[in-house]
Amino acid sequence: MEGLIGGLTTIIWTYLLVGLLIGLGLYFTVRTGFVQFRMFREMVRLLVRDSGGRDGGVSSFGAFCVGTAARVGTGNLAGVALAIGIGGPGAIFWMWVIALVGAASAFVESTLAQVYKVRDGDTFRGGPAYYMERALGQRWMGVLFAILITFTFGLVFSSVQSNTISLAFNEAYGVNRLLLGLVITAITAAIIFGGIKRISQVAQIIVPLLAIPYVLMALFIIVTNFTQIPNVLFLIVSDAFGLRPALGGGFGAALLIGVQRGLFSNEAGMGSAPNAAATATVSHPVKQGLVQSLGVFVDTLVICSATAFIILFSGIYESGEADGIALTQQALASQIGGWASAFIAFAVFTFAFSSIIANYYYGQTNIEFMTGSPRVLFGYRIAVLALVLFGSLAGIELVWALADLFMGSMALVNLAAIAILAPIAIRVLKDYQSQRKRGLDPHFDASNIPSIRNAEVWGSASKDDRKVR
């Protein structure tokens, strides 16, 4: 079984996905005028000042937190450790590359998700399945994507997250993995049966709670090891291009593993974050596209980099005696003492649990795309809870192998769609920029762009709402 999964994963990643991710990321970067760099200040401004969430809907910040909750998970802790252990320090360089170019992909897919979202009571839902059907007119493609993301995020990735939680607590406290799995499953059930608003509310609490202490701890370690930073940076870059004896698997392994773990962590181009982006109540699609693009930077360039520096400062990765979350725990312990294992266990719980509830929602919104049956949705919820419990007990190799296979498959489908639809996102971006230049708070009217059809949410914008800034 593992051999079959590994063979399929190798075909998808080695021969298809790496080139597409980097190639399309560069294409989107150029076509949008380097939007992820040129409009970085605008991203921060929107996150801080444009609250959204009018009429009781999900705010822009709330949707950002749901998307970040899914991104910021075990990939930032266990995934980085696995990348270094298998691909060597150079894998981190390729994680950075996929984040820098992937931020443009994230902008395109999240902007499209906003354009083609649909109403769901007093909130919205949408994502790749919706723009595949409404913009491309290919419902079969949307259904295929919906099936893949439901299995990938709702089921397989939830297993990955609970797997890492149970391993971390077992390493730190010797906690029985079955008992912990039952506790995680019970808490998950209490949240996911409350819908997107409850998930958004929980994410807005957990994301700052989990990210800030970990980043502060990492900054402390980086400052105390300041003199080692040039050596670590040289190690990462030289290992990335095979300019030194390989500590992992050489140049090829560094590139492949770096892109794999980078995509697992920041999800740029995968088609997952657009499901959260579509829930936001904003006045213009580009606002949420920019905010979600910022999420890629926060995830990889800040949090993943923090983990990587901690591991590389320690030097423990060279022994090959630990991998995954155990390597991160041991590396941190070498810097701040034995209590680090408990600290990482707490960080893992908050990081991974936030991902579980966000991942669940990605499956829910795609099940609602395929069918409105309450029974199917109830069955999905039960399956999620079962996989959370399963992941708490499963072996790490099988869980991560399944994650890579399903993640690669859904990314291929989404990348094909956004490659075709990118001109629409670019026209919407130009509309936003034009309004900003005139001193307006941009409001979107789909009728102003003739090539856009089936964007039912975006009727004529009220001129009274366009406050000059």
Secondary structure by P-SEA (a helix, b strand, c coil): caaaaaaaaaaacccccaaaaaaaaaaaaaaaccccccaaaaaaaaaccccccccccccaaaaaaaaaaaaccccccaaaaaaaaccccaaaaaaaaaaaaaaaaaaaaaaaaaaacccccccccccaaaaaacccccaaaaaaaaaaaaaacccaaaaaaaaaaaaaaaacccccaaaaaaaaaaaaaacccccaaaaaaaaaaaaaaccaaaaaaaaaaaaaaccaaaaaaaaaaaaaacccccccccaaaaaaaaaaaaaaacccccccaaaaaaacccccaaaaaaaaaaaaaaccccaaaaaaaaaaaaccccccccccaaaaaaaaaaccccaaaaaaaaaaaaaaaaaaaaaaaaaaaaaaaacccaaaaaaaaaaaaaaaaaaacccaaaaaaaaaaaaaaaaaaaaaaaaaaaaaaaaaaaaaaaaaaacccbbbbcccccccccccccccccccccccc
